């Protein structure tokens, strides 16, 4: 079985407002698509976008920041674990909308 590539959400060089809109939209899309993990590329800079990622993920009821091995850590990328509902429940929800 071929494994699909992990979704990347690229926020580098965006304003905090632009990054928030894109991040929220992409996290919701990934959740509804049943994905279990996404990479958020925010860069290192002054840390404003990384702090935004931590805030938005903390507010999501279906996501959390992934704890990684320090040896392979990239400070410009955050991994986010998603907890999508089971497929049958998701299909039923989408049909009811």
C-alpha positions, 0 to 999 in steps of 0.5 A, a space after each residue: 500500500 502506497 503511503 501518501 505525502 503529508 500535507 504541508 501548510 506553508 506560512 513563511 513570510 505571511 502576516 500573522 492575520 494571513 497565516 491564521 486564516 490559512 492555518 485554520 482553513 488547512 487544518 479543517 480541510 485536513 481534519 475533514 479529509 481524515 488526515 492524521 498529521 500535517 507539517 506546518 512550515 513557519 520558519 524561525 524568524 522572530 517566532 510570531 508565526 510559530 507562536 500563532 501555530 501553537 495558539 491555533 492548535 491549542 484552541 483546536 479540539 481535534 489537534 495537538 502539537 507532535 512531540 518529536 525527538 530532539 535529534 531530528 527537530 527542525 525549529 522552522 517546522 511544527 508537526 501537528 497530530 490530528 484526531 479525525 473522526 471515524 470515516 462512517 461518522 464523518 460521512 454521516 456528518 457531511 451528508 447532514 450539512 
